[in-house]
Amino acid sequence: MITRFAPSPTGALHLGHIYAAKVAHDIAKAHGGHFHLRIDDLDTTRCRPDFVDAIYDDLRWAGLGWRGTVSFQSDRHTHYAKAISQLRDMNLLYPCYLTRRELASMTQAPHGTADITNPIMPINTDRLITDSEQKRRATDGQQAAWRLRMDAAIKYANAHTGIHSPLIWREYALSADAGPKQATPEIFGDVIIARKDLGSSYHLAVVIDDMLDNVSLVTRGVDLQSSTHLHRLLQALLDIPTPNYLHHPLVTDSSDKRLAKRDKAQAVAALRNSGMSAESMMSILPALPDYESVGI
C-alpha cells in the first residue's frame, strides 16, 4: 500500500494538515506500506522554498516521517504536457479565449450583473464567440485555456472502459458513504484542464502525480470528495489505474469552521515554539478513523 500527503508550500502547516498527514501515515504504517510526501508546488508564483523546509520540519517534529524521495509538481511539467497533448489528440480539448468576466457576462440573464465568483457551469464556451474572433485573439498572442468537452469525454470513456468497467471508484468511509461510487463528472461542465498561467490544472496534475508515485490509496479531506468524479474520468481517458479513496473529516475551529491558511489558523511551528510537545498536539486532534471497521 502506498499513501501520500501532498501539501502546497504557500504557507505554514496547521492542525488540519497534520491530521491529514497522520491519516495517510498511520494507514500506510498499519499495513506495512509506504507513506509518500509530495510537494504540490504547481503554482510557482505563490509557493516559497522556505515553506517547503518548514513542511519538512513540522512533519519530522510530529513523528510523521516519509519514505523515499520527495516529489515536486514543479519537476513534472513534461508529464502534464504529454497528458494534455494526448487529450488534445483525442479531440477532447478545445481552446477557450474568454476571460472569467466575459464568460460570466455571456452566461448571465440578459439584464443581470456578471458575477465572476459564481459562474454558470461552462459548456461549449468556444461557441460563445465567432471563429474569426478566436483567430484574432490567437493572432494577437492571447493565451487560451484548454477545456475538456465533457459530453464527448464521457462518451469516449464509456465506449473504451466497457460495460464491465464503468466509471466507479472504491470509497472507504465510516458511514453509509462507503463502497463503490459511480462517478458523475458532468457536474463540472467543460472543466479547464490546461490553465493559461500554469500549464496544467490541479485536477490533471494530481491524477498524473498519483500515477507516477504509484499511490494505491488516496486519503484527503471530505471537501475534495467531489473532485474524485472528475479524477475518475481523467484516469479512464488516460488509461491510468484507479486508486482507492478515503475522504476523512476536516479539522475545524471552535465555531466549526474549517481551518485554513488564509484565516491564519494557528501554525504547527507556533505550537512547537510555544513549548507544546508533539504528543500534546496530537492529543487535541480528532480521533483517527478505525481502519479495520472501514475495511482497509
C-alpha positions as YAML, in Angstrom:
chain: A
units: angstrom
residues:
- id: 1
  name: MET
  ca: [0.00, 0.00, 0.00]
- id: 2
  name: ILE
  ca: [1.21, 3.49, -0.84]
- id: 3
  name: THR
  ca: [-0.44, 6.60, 0.58]
- id: 4
  name: ARG
  ca: [0.60, 10.20, 0.21]
- id: 5
  name: PHE
  ca: [0.46, 13.64, 1.78]
- id: 6
  name: ALA
  ca: [0.61, 16.49, -0.72]
- id: 7
  name: PRO
  ca: [0.74, 19.98, 0.86]
- id: 8
  name: SER
  ca: [1.22, 23.19, -1.08]
- id: 9
  name: PRO
  ca: [4.11, 25.37, 0.19]
- id: 10
  name: THR
  ca: [2.07, 28.57, 0.22]
- id: 11
  name: GLY
  ca: [2.01, 28.99, 3.99]
- id: 12
  name: ALA
  ca: [2.63, 27.28, 7.30]
- id: 13
  name: LEU
  ca: [1.07, 23.92, 8.12]
- id: 14
  name: HIS
  ca: [-1.78, 23.96, 10.66]
- id: 15
  name: LEU
  ca: [-3.52, 21.21, 12.61]
- id: 16
  name: GLY
  ca: [-5.71, 20.29, 9.66]
- id: 17
  name: HIS
  ca: [-2.61, 19.46, 7.62]
- id: 18
  name: ILE
  ca: [-1.14, 17.39, 10.43]
- id: 19
  name: TYR
  ca: [-4.37, 15.43, 10.76]
- id: 20
  name: ALA
  ca: [-4.42, 14.71, 7.01]
- id: 21
  name: ALA
  ca: [-0.77, 13.64, 7.09]
- id: 22
  name: LYS
  ca: [-1.35, 11.40, 10.11]
- id: 23
  name: VAL
  ca: [-4.29, 9.63, 8.46]
- id: 24
  name: ALA
  ca: [-2.15, 8.78, 5.43]
- id: 25
  name: HIS
  ca: [0.92, 7.96, 7.53]
- id: 26
  name: ASP
  ca: [-0.83, 5.69, 10.02]
- id: 27
  name: ILE
  ca: [-2.80, 3.73, 7.41]
- id: 28
  name: ALA
  ca: [0.39, 3.01, 5.48]
- id: 29
  name: LYS
  ca: [2.23, 2.05, 8.67]
- id: 30
  name: ALA
  ca: [-0.56, -0.28, 9.82]
- id: 31
  name: HIS
  ca: [-0.34, -2.17, 6.54]
- id: 32
  name: GLY
  ca: [3.43, -2.23, 6.22]
- id: 33
  name: GLY
  ca: [3.11, 0.23, 3.39]
- id: 34
  name: HIS
  ca: [4.79, 3.37, 2.16]
- id: 35
  name: PHE
  ca: [3.89, 6.94, 3.20]
- id: 36
  name: HIS
  ca: [4.98, 9.28, 0.42]
- id: 37
  name: LEU
  ca: [5.46, 13.05, 0.56]
- id: 38
  name: ARG
  ca: [4.71, 15.18, -2.48]
- id: 39
  name: ILE
  ca: [5.02, 18.96, -2.63]
- id: 40
  name: ASP
  ca: [2.20, 20.46, -4.69]
- id: 41
  name: ASP
  ca: [4.09, 23.49, -5.96]
- id: 42
  name: LEU
  ca: [2.37, 23.80, -9.32]
- id: 43
  name: ASP
  ca: [1.64, 27.49, -8.69]
- id: 44
  name: THR
  ca: [5.20, 28.75, -8.54]
- id: 45
  name: THR
  ca: [4.02, 32.35, -8.11]
- id: 46
  name: ARG
  ca: [2.64, 31.54, -4.64]
- id: 47
  name: CYS
  ca: [4.96, 28.76, -3.47]
- id: 48
  name: ARG
  ca: [8.12, 29.50, -1.48]
- id: 49
  name: PRO
  ca: [11.18, 27.34, -0.70]
- id: 50
  name: ASP
  ca: [11.14, 28.35, 2.97]
- id: 51
  name: PHE
  ca: [7.66, 26.89, 3.33]
- id: 52
  name: VAL
  ca: [8.97, 23.61, 1.86]
- id: 53
  name: ASP
  ca: [11.64, 23.48, 4.55]
- id: 54
  name: ALA
  ca: [9.03, 24.29, 7.18]
- id: 55
  name: ILE
  ca: [6.86, 21.39, 5.98]
- id: 56
  name: TYR
  ca: [9.80, 19.03, 6.45]
- id: 57
  name: ASP
  ca: [10.46, 20.38, 9.94]
- id: 58
  name: ASP
  ca: [6.83, 20.16, 11.04]
- id: 59
  name: LEU
  ca: [6.34, 16.61, 9.80]
- id: 60
  name: ARG
  ca: [9.57, 15.36, 11.37]
- id: 61
  name: TRP
  ca: [8.71, 17.01, 14.69]
- id: 62
  name: ALA
  ca: [5.26, 15.42, 14.59]
- id: 63
  name: GLY
  ca: [6.80, 11.98, 14.02]
- id: 64
  name: LEU
  ca: [5.35, 11.67, 10.53]
- id: 65
  name: GLY
  ca: [8.38, 10.55, 8.58]
- id: 66
  name: TRP
  ca: [8.08, 9.68, 4.91]
- id: 67
  name: ARG
  ca: [9.88, 7.10, 2.80]
- id: 68
  name: GLY
  ca: [11.87, 7.72, -0.33]
- id: 69
  name: THR
  ca: [12.49, 10.87, -2.32]
- id: 70
  name: VAL
  ca: [10.08, 13.77, -2.03]
- id: 71
  name: SER
  ca: [8.40, 14.52, -5.35]
- id: 72
  name: PHE
  ca: [7.61, 18.00, -6.66]
- id: 73
  name: GLN
  ca: [4.95, 19.03, -9.13]
- id: 74
  name: SER
  ca: [7.32, 21.65, -10.50]
- id: 75
  name: ASP
  ca: [9.50, 18.80, -11.80]
- id: 76
  name: ARG
  ca: [6.65, 17.21, -13.73]
- id: 77
  name: HIS
  ca: [5.55, 19.74, -16.31]
- id: 78
  name: THR
  ca: [6.65, 17.47, -19.16]
- id: 79
  name: HIS
  ca: [4.38, 14.70, -17.83]
- id: 80
  name: TYR
  ca: [1.43, 17.09, -17.61]
- id: 81
  name: ALA
  ca: [2.11, 18.43, -21.11]
- id: 82
  name: LYS
  ca: [2.20, 14.89, -22.50]
- id: 83
  name: ALA
  ca: [-1.22, 14.13, -20.98]
- id: 84
  name: ILE
  ca: [-2.65, 17.39, -22.34]
- id: 85
  name: SER
  ca: [-1.29, 16.57, -25.78]
- id: 86
  name: GLN
  ca: [-2.84, 13.11, -25.57]
- id: 87
  name: LEU
  ca: [-6.26, 14.52, -24.70]
- id: 88
  name: ARG
  ca: [-5.95, 17.09, -27.47]
- id: 89
  name: ASP
  ca: [-5.08, 14.37, -29.99]
- id: 90
  name: MET
  ca: [-8.25, 12.55, -28.87]
- id: 91
  name: ASN
  ca: [-10.22, 15.69, -29.84]
- id: 92
  name: LEU
  ca: [-11.44, 16.06, -26.26]
- id: 93
  name: LEU
  ca: [-9.97, 19.50, -25.55]
- id: 94
  name: TYR
  ca: [-10.80, 22.87, -27.06]
- id: 95
  name: PRO
  ca: [-9.29, 26.34, -26.56]
- id: 96
  name: CYS
  ca: [-11.21, 28.93, -24.57]
- id: 97
  name: TYR
  ca: [-10.13, 32.55, -25.04]
- id: 98
  name: LEU
  ca: [-12.77, 34.04, -22.77]
- id: 99
  name: THR
  ca: [-11.83, 35.75, -19.54]
- id: 100
  name: ARG
  ca: [-13.73, 34.85, -16.39]
- id: 101
  name: ARG
  ca: [-15.60, 38.13, -16.58]
- id: 102
  name: GLU
  ca: [-16.53, 37.62, -20.23]
- id: 103
  name: LEU
  ca: [-17.74, 34.11, -19.51]
- id: 104
  name: ALA
  ca: [-19.82, 35.26, -16.56]
- id: 105
  name: SER
  ca: [-21.33, 38.08, -18.62]
- id: 106
  name: MET
  ca: [-22.25, 35.79, -21.51]
- id: 107
  name: THR
  ca: [-23.91, 33.18, -19.29]
- id: 108
  name: GLN
  ca: [-25.92, 35.54, -17.06]
- id: 109
  name: ALA
  ca: [-29.51, 36.61, -17.61]
- id: 110
  name: PRO
  ca: [-29.77, 39.44, -20.19]
- id: 111
  name: HIS
  ca: [-30.22, 42.18, -17.58]
- id: 112
  name: GLY
  ca: [-28.24, 40.57, -14.80]
- id: 113
  name: THR
  ca: [-24.87, 41.68, -13.46]
- id: 114
  name: ALA
  ca: [-21.92, 39.47, -14.29]
- id: 115
  name: ASP
  ca: [-20.76, 37.55, -11.23]
- id: 116
  name: ILE
  ca: [-17.33, 36.00, -11.78]
- id: 117
  name: THR
  ca: [-17.45, 34.34, -8.33]
- id: 118
  name: ASN
  ca: [-20.48, 32.22, -9.23]
- id: 119
  name: PRO
  ca: [-20.41, 31.44, -12.94]
- id: 120
  name: ILE
  ca: [-22.86, 29.20, -14.73]
- id: 121
  name: MET
  ca: [-21.45, 25.72, -15.41]
- id: 122
  name: PRO
  ca: [-19.40, 26.20, -18.60]
- id: 123
  name: ILE
  ca: [-20.36, 24.11, -21.63]
- id: 124
  name: ASN
  ca: [-19.05, 24.62, -25.19]
- id: 125
  name: THR
  ca: [-17.56, 28.00, -24.36]
- id: 126
  name: ASP
  ca: [-15.75, 28.07, -27.71]
- id: 127
  name: ARG
  ca: [-19.14, 28.58, -29.35]
- id: 128
  name: LEU
  ca: [-19.81, 31.79, -27.44]
- id: 129
  name: ILE
  ca: [-17.56, 33.81, -29.75]
- id: 130
  name: THR
  ca: [-17.08, 33.54, -33.50]
- id: 131
  name: ASP
  ca: [-14.29, 31.60, -35.16]
- id: 132
  name: SER
  ca: [-12.90, 34.83, -36.55]
- id: 133
  name: GLU
  ca: [-12.74, 36.37, -33.07]
- id: 134
  name: GLN
  ca: [-10.95, 33.31, -31.74]
- id: 135
  name: LYS
  ca: [-8.43, 33.53, -34.57]
- id: 136
  name: ARG
  ca: [-7.93, 37.25, -33.90]
- id: 137
  name: ARG
  ca: [-7.22, 36.64, -30.23]
- id: 138
  name: ALA
  ca: [-4.81, 33.83, -31.07]
- id: 139
  name: THR
  ca: [-3.02, 36.01, -33.63]
- id: 140
  name: ASP
  ca: [-2.75, 38.80, -31.06]
- id: 141
  name: GLY
  ca: [-0.91, 36.39, -28.77]
- id: 142
  name: GLN
  ca: [-3.72, 35.88, -26.26]
- id: 143
  name: GLN
  ca: [-3.27, 32.66, -24.33]
- id: 144
  name: ALA
  ca: [-6.12, 30.17, -24.27]
- id: 145
  name: ALA
  ca: [-7.20, 27.84, -21.51]
- id: 146
  name: TRP
  ca: [-7.94, 24.33, -22.71]
- id: 147
  name: ARG
  ca: [-11.27, 22.88, -21.62]
- id: 148
  name: LEU
  ca: [-12.44, 19.28, -21.63]
- id: 149
  name: ARG
  ca: [-15.51, 18.83, -23.81]
- id: 150
  name: MET
  ca: [-17.35, 16.89, -21.16]
- id: 151
  name: ASP
  ca: [-20.06, 15.19, -23.20]
- id: 152
  name: ALA
  ca: [-17.51, 13.84, -25.69]
- id: 153
  name: ALA
  ca: [-15.14, 12.79, -22.90]
- id: 154
  name: ILE
  ca: [-17.82, 10.79, -21.09]
- id: 155
  name: LYS
  ca: [-18.89, 9.09, -24.32]
- id: 156
  name: TYR
  ca: [-15.28, 8.20, -25.07]
- id: 157
  name: ALA
  ca: [-14.66, 6.83, -21.58]
- id: 158
  name: ASN
  ca: [-17.81, 4.73, -21.57]
- id: 159
  name: ALA
  ca: [-17.02, 3.33, -25.00]
- id: 160
  name: HIS
  ca: [-13.48, 2.37, -24.07]
- id: 161
  name: THR
  ca: [-13.92, 1.16, -20.48]
- id: 162
  name: GLY
  ca: [-16.71, -1.22, -21.47]
- id: 163
  name: ILE
  ca: [-19.90, -2.20, -19.73]
- id: 164
  name: HIS
  ca: [-17.99, -4.24, -17.14]
- id: 165
  name: SER
  ca: [-15.75, -1.31, -16.12]
- id: 166
  name: PRO
  ca: [-17.98, 1.72, -15.52]
- id: 167
  name: LEU
  ca: [-16.66, 4.99, -14.10]
- id: 168
  name: ILE
  ca: [-16.60, 3.92, -10.48]
- id: 169
  name: TRP
  ca: [-14.18, 4.17, -7.58]
- id: 170
  name: ARG
  ca: [-13.91, 2.41, -4.24]
- id: 171
  name: GLU
  ca: [-14.61, 4.71, -1.29]
- id: 172
  name: TYR
  ca: [-13.60, 3.74, 2.23]
- id: 173
  name: ALA
  ca: [-15.61, 5.50, 4.95]
- id: 174
  name: LEU
  ca: [-17.11, 5.02, 8.40]
- id: 175
  name: SER
  ca: [-20.57, 5.89, 7.16]
- id: 176
  name: ALA
  ca: [-23.06, 4.69, 4.60]
- id: 177
  name: ASP
  ca: [-20.95, 6.58, 2.08]
- id: 178
  name: ALA
  ca: [-18.57, 3.61, 1.82]
- id: 179
  name: GLY
  ca: [-18.44, 1.26, -1.12]
- id: 180
  name: PRO
  ca: [-18.36, 1.56, -4.91]
- id: 181
  name: LYS
  ca: [-19.15, 5.06, -6.13]
- id: 182
  name: GLN
  ca: [-20.43, 5.98, -9.56]
- id: 183
  name: ALA
  ca: [-18.63, 8.99, -10.99]
- id: 184
  name: THR
  ca: [-20.76, 11.79, -12.41]
- id: 185
  name: PRO
  ca: [-18.12, 14.12, -13.90]
- id: 186
  name: GLU
  ca: [-20.75, 16.06, -15.84]
- id: 187
  name: ILE
  ca: [-21.25, 18.13, -12.67]
- id: 188
  name: PHE
  ca: [-18.08, 20.01, -13.66]
- id: 189
  name: GLY
  ca: [-19.18, 21.04, -17.12]
- id: 190
  name: ASP
  ca: [-16.35, 21.70, -19.57]
- id: 191
  name: VAL
  ca: [-13.69, 21.99, -16.89]
- id: 192
  name: ILE
  ca: [-10.31, 23.62, -17.56]
- id: 193
  name: ILE
  ca: [-7.57, 21.02, -17.98]
- id: 194
  name: ALA
  ca: [-4.73, 23.31, -19.09]
- id: 195
  name: ARG
  ca: [-4.61, 26.72, -17.45]
- id: 196
  name: LYS
  ca: [-3.35, 29.84, -19.18]
- id: 197
  name: ASP
  ca: [-0.93, 30.70, -16.39]
- id: 198
  name: LEU
  ca: [0.26, 27.35, -15.03]
- id: 199
  name: GLY
  ca: [0.01, 24.98, -17.97]
- id: 200
  name: SER
  ca: [-1.81, 22.24, -16.07]
- id: 201
  name: SER
  ca: [-4.86, 22.36, -13.87]
- id: 202
  name: TYR
  ca: [-4.84, 20.96, -10.33]
- id: 203
  name: HIS
  ca: [-7.13, 18.12, -11.38]
- id: 204
  name: LEU
  ca: [-4.92, 16.85, -14.18]
- id: 205
  name: ALA
  ca: [-1.73, 17.27, -12.16]
- id: 206
  name: VAL
  ca: [-2.84, 15.23, -9.15]
- id: 207
  name: VAL
  ca: [-4.13, 12.39, -11.34]
- id: 208
  name: ILE
  ca: [-0.75, 12.21, -13.10]
- id: 209
  name: ASP
  ca: [1.12, 12.59, -9.80]
- id: 210
  name: ASP
  ca: [-0.69, 9.73, -8.09]
- id: 211
  name: MET
  ca: [0.09, 7.52, -11.08]
- id: 212
  name: LEU
  ca: [3.79, 8.46, -11.09]
- id: 213
  name: ASP
  ca: [4.02, 7.87, -7.33]
- id: 214
  name: ASN
  ca: [2.13, 4.55, -7.56]
- id: 215
  name: VAL
  ca: [-0.35, 5.71, -4.94]
- id: 216
  name: SER
  ca: [-2.84, 2.93, -4.17]
- id: 217
  name: LEU
  ca: [-4.93, 4.72, -1.52]
- id: 218
  name: VAL
  ca: [-5.65, 8.44, -1.76]
- id: 219
  name: THR
  ca: [-6.55, 9.92, 1.62]
- id: 220
  name: ARG
  ca: [-7.72, 13.53, 1.70]
- id: 221
  name: GLY
  ca: [-10.34, 15.80, 3.21]
- id: 222
  name: VAL
  ca: [-14.02, 15.29, 2.56]
- id: 223
  name: ASP
  ca: [-14.07, 18.72, 0.90]
- id: 224
  name: LEU
  ca: [-12.21, 17.18, -2.04]
- id: 225
  name: GLN
  ca: [-14.52, 14.20, -2.49]
- id: 226
  name: SER
  ca: [-16.42, 15.82, -5.35]
- id: 227
  name: SER
  ca: [-13.15, 16.15, -7.27]
- id: 228
  name: THR
  ca: [-12.97, 12.37, -7.45]
- id: 229
  name: HIS
  ca: [-15.78, 12.36, -10.02]
- id: 230
  name: LEU
  ca: [-13.55, 14.25, -12.45]
- id: 231
  name: HIS
  ca: [-10.37, 12.43, -11.47]
- id: 232
  name: ARG
  ca: [-12.01, 9.09, -12.20]
- id: 233
  name: LEU
  ca: [-12.90, 10.30, -15.70]
- id: 234
  name: LEU
  ca: [-9.36, 11.52, -16.38]
- id: 235
  name: GLN
  ca: [-7.98, 8.17, -15.24]
- id: 236
  name: ALA
  ca: [-10.25, 6.40, -17.72]
- id: 237
  name: LEU
  ca: [-9.33, 8.74, -20.58]
- id: 238
  name: LEU
  ca: [-5.59, 8.45, -19.95]
- id: 239
  name: ASP
  ca: [-5.69, 4.71, -19.16]
- id: 240
  name: ILE
  ca: [-4.41, 5.28, -15.62]
- id: 241
  name: PRO
  ca: [-5.03, 2.76, -12.80]
- id: 242
  name: THR
  ca: [-7.64, 3.93, -10.30]
- id: 243
  name: PRO
  ca: [-6.54, 4.05, -6.65]
- id: 244
  name: ASN
  ca: [-8.91, 3.57, -3.76]
- id: 245
  name: TYR
  ca: [-10.05, 6.64, -1.82]
- id: 246
  name: LEU
  ca: [-10.73, 7.65, 1.76]
- id: 247
  name: HIS
  ca: [-12.10, 11.14, 2.39]
- id: 248
  name: HIS
  ca: [-11.71, 11.99, 6.06]
- id: 249
  name: PRO
  ca: [-13.44, 14.65, 8.19]
- id: 250
  name: LEU
  ca: [-11.93, 18.13, 8.38]
- id: 251
  name: VAL
  ca: [-10.42, 19.71, 11.45]
- id: 252
  name: THR
  ca: [-12.46, 22.75, 12.47]
- id: 253
  name: ASP
  ca: [-12.15, 25.59, 14.95]
- id: 254
  name: SER
  ca: [-14.40, 26.37, 17.91]
- id: 255
  name: SER
  ca: [-17.04, 27.83, 15.58]
- id: 256
  name: ASP
  ca: [-16.99, 24.66, 13.44]
- id: 257
  name: LYS
  ca: [-15.21, 26.49, 10.62]
- id: 258
  name: ARG
  ca: [-12.62, 24.63, 8.60]
- id: 259
  name: LEU
  ca: [-9.03, 25.59, 9.40]
- id: 260
  name: ALA
  ca: [-7.40, 27.47, 6.53]
- id: 261
  name: LYS
  ca: [-4.14, 29.27, 5.82]
- id: 262
  name: ARG
  ca: [-5.98, 32.35, 4.61]
- id: 263
  name: ASP
  ca: [-7.67, 32.65, 8.01]
- id: 264
  name: LYS
  ca: [-4.27, 32.45, 9.70]
- id: 265
  name: ALA
  ca: [-5.10, 29.22, 11.50]
- id: 266
  name: GLN
  ca: [-2.55, 28.59, 14.24]
- id: 267
  name: ALA
  ca: [0.61, 27.22, 12.70]
- id: 268
  name: VAL
  ca: [2.21, 24.00, 13.87]
- id: 269
  name: ALA
  ca: [5.51, 25.83, 14.20]
- id: 270
  name: ALA
  ca: [3.90, 28.31, 16.59]
- id: 271
  name: LEU
  ca: [2.66, 25.46, 18.77]
- id: 272
  name: ARG
  ca: [6.11, 23.91, 18.77]
- id: 273
  name: ASN
  ca: [7.79, 27.20, 19.60]
- id: 274
  name: SER
  ca: [5.37, 27.74, 22.47]
- id: 275
  name: GLY
  ca: [6.74, 24.64, 24.15]
- id: 276
  name: MET
  ca: [3.96, 22.22, 23.24]
- id: 277
  name: SER
  ca: [5.12, 18.66, 22.69]
- id: 278
  name: ALA
  ca: [4.24, 16.70, 19.58]
- id: 279
  name: GLU
  ca: [2.30, 14.25, 21.76]
- id: 280
  name: SER
  ca: [0.21, 17.06, 23.24]
- id: 281
  name: MET
  ca: [-0.51, 18.43, 19.79]
- id: 282
  name: MET
  ca: [-1.65, 15.04, 18.55]
- id: 283
  name: SER
  ca: [-3.95, 14.65, 21.55]
- id: 284
  name: ILE
  ca: [-6.05, 17.66, 20.55]
- id: 285
  name: LEU
  ca: [-6.68, 16.31, 17.04]
- id: 286
  name: PRO
  ca: [-9.90, 14.43, 16.25]
- id: 287
  name: ALA
  ca: [-9.80, 10.66, 16.67]
- id: 288
  name: LEU
  ca: [-8.45, 8.88, 13.63]
- id: 289
  name: PRO
  ca: [-10.70, 6.53, 11.65]
- id: 290
  name: ASP
  ca: [-11.00, 2.94, 12.84]
- id: 291
  name: TYR
  ca: [-9.26, 1.44, 9.85]
- id: 292
  name: GLU
  ca: [-10.43, -2.12, 10.48]
- id: 293
  name: SER
  ca: [-14.08, -1.06, 10.64]
- id: 294
  name: VAL
  ca: [-13.57, 0.89, 7.43]
- id: 295
  name: GLY
  ca: [-12.37, -2.30, 5.79]
- id: 296
  name: ILE
  ca: [-8.89, -1.20, 4.77]
...
